[in-house]
């Protein structure tokens, strides 16, 4: 008498995540970018921030470097890594084969993303502790805002990665297709240049970018200076981008190779 094996969504995604972690470990270039680049970039931000009049803007070196560090981790450990993962697995027909089994589309995308997300979360924790100690920043005054910003950032970076992968032909070309989101986010989302030191009109435009709400909420989590009213704008903007990202993935994500 045969017994059917009952699987659950969590079990299926966990199994896929374990397999994806093994494959990720074999990709030396992707692993290097995910693990080491985010740890080096904050040094550049620290040097750039020294030339800014942060006190006039109500900021300190720590409240600039820490959110930027977390932003870099989300961009490199989650976003750029997942673009390579989704593109590579699609071109290798892995995604196509997975769809013929029990796994649903959302389970495939989520399971494949789990190792990169876990790496990003671990890095964010290390960077937060390191910046807090080395820059004498202290504990976050509104930790719920920092947690909300981090979770929102993970969702946004994962959905942006899936959308970018839809237009990426090969793993090698992912180094090019990820540049627009990466550079625009670094320069205009409050990482290298806090919005508080930018002209008002420029800052108003930058507030509408996908990762700006993430940086704003994380910085507000440490400073504790965001009122309930000031939190609404970043949250609404972030959620709007998250919804658009999910809809874009459903509309444009490719499961078949692009060749």
Secondary structure, 3 states (H helix, E strand, C coil): CCCCCCCCHHHHHHHHHHHHHHHHHHCHHHHHHHHHHHHHHHHHHHHHHCCCCCCCCCCCHHHHHHHHHHHHHHHHHHHHHHHHHHHHHHHCCHHHHHCCCCCCHHHHHHHHHHHHHHHHHHHHHHHHHHHHHHCCCCCCCCHHHHHHHHHHHHHHHHHHHHHHHHCCCCCCCHHHHCHHHHHHHHHHCCCCCCHHHCCHHHHHHHCCCCCHHHHHHHHHHHHCCCCHHHHHHHHHHHHHHHHHHHHHHHHHCCCCCCC
